[in-house]
């Protein structure tokens, strides 16, 4: 999933949830996705109704959190942690997690920096600034 479309990302989460509910084999990203989904019971109803939510928009002005974006951010963070990329993220995450004493809360704290980094890159039409990302984490 290097550059999936919105539809592909959503279908990935719908499929992972369906496999989990049907007691199917979960491996790789499916297993990681299920771990993330299980942390977010507020999204289970969305994932059970693909026909209703596949095309739904979540504009910022609606005030609704986009569950697919949120879970994708979790997935991106887990991938970063698994390979320590950018170098040092594992150490920063461990420091933040120790402070929060709650891995999920620490993920959300780090995801705030990740979201800011991605937003700036999109705004500037540039690649994400990993140095700024790590500096944001150090300030947390």
N, C-alpha and C positions, 0 to 999 in steps of 0.2 A: 504494500500500500504506500507507494512513494508519492503519488500525486492523485489520490482518488477524488472522484467527483462527490458532490454533496449526496447524491443518490447512492453511490457506492458505500460511503461511510455509514449512512443510515441503514442500508441493507445489511452491512456487516454486523451492526449491533442488533438489528432485528433477528438475523440468522443465529447469532451466538445465543441470544435469549431463548429462541425456539429450540435449539439443540439442547440447551441446559434443561428446559422444561420437559423435553422428550427423553431426557437421560441419555442423550447422544454423546459421542466421544468428543471431548474438548481437548484441543492441543494448541500449542503456540499462542497466537494472539487471541484466539477464542477463549482460552483459559484465563488470560489476563483480563480480557473484556468482561468475563463473568465475575471475576473478583471485583472489578470496578462497579459493575451493575449491582452486585449484592450490597455494596456500600451505599447505594442510592435507591432505596425502596420507593421513593417518590417518583422514580422514572419507570417502574415496572408496568404501570398501566399504559404508559406511552408505548413501551416495547411490545405489549400484547395487542396493539391495534395499529399495525403497520399501515393499513388502508387509510386510517384517519390522520396519521402523523408523518407519513413519507414525504409529503409535499408541503407541510406546514412551515410557514415562515415565522421567525422569532425576531422581529425588529426591536432594536434597543428601546424605542419609545413605548413598547408594549409593557415593559417591566418584567416580562417572563424570561426566565433563564432558558437558553437553548440546551436541552438535555444532551443532544448529540455533540455539540461543541464542548460542553462540560466534560462528557465522558472521553471525547477525543483528546482533550487537554490532559486528562488523567493518563490516557494511553501513551501520549507523547512523553510525559514525565517518566512513566515506568520504563519506557525504552531508553531515555536518557540515563536513568539510574542504572539500568542493566549493563550499559557499556561505558559508564562514566564519561559521557559526552554532553556538554563540553567538559573537558578535564577539570575535576574539582567539584563537580556538582554533587557527587556522592558524599563528599566530606561536608559540604554546606548543608545538604539535606539532613545528614546525620545530626549535625549541630542543631538545626531547627527542630527536628523530630524530638531530640532530647529535651529541648526547652518546652515543647508543647506536650510531651508525653502521650501523644496521640498521633499515630502515623497519618491518619486521614486528615486531621487538622493541619498537619505539617504539609501534606500534599497541596491543600488549598492555599496555604501561605506561599508556597513555591510557585504554584500555578498563577498567582497574581503577578509575579515577576515574569513568568513565561508569557502571559497574555500581554503585558506591557511591551515586552521585547518583540513579540510578533506584530503587535499593532504599530509600533514605531517602524519596523521594517516595511510593513505594507504601506504606511503613510509616506515613507521616504523612497519607496521603490528600490530598497536595498536588501541585502542579506541580513539576517538577524545578527545583532552585535552581541556575541557571546561574552565579551568582556563586561559590557553593561549589564547583561543578564546576571553574571556572577557577582558584580558589584551590588546589584539590587538585592541578591540573596544575602550578601554579607551585612547589609543594613537591616535585615530582618532579625 
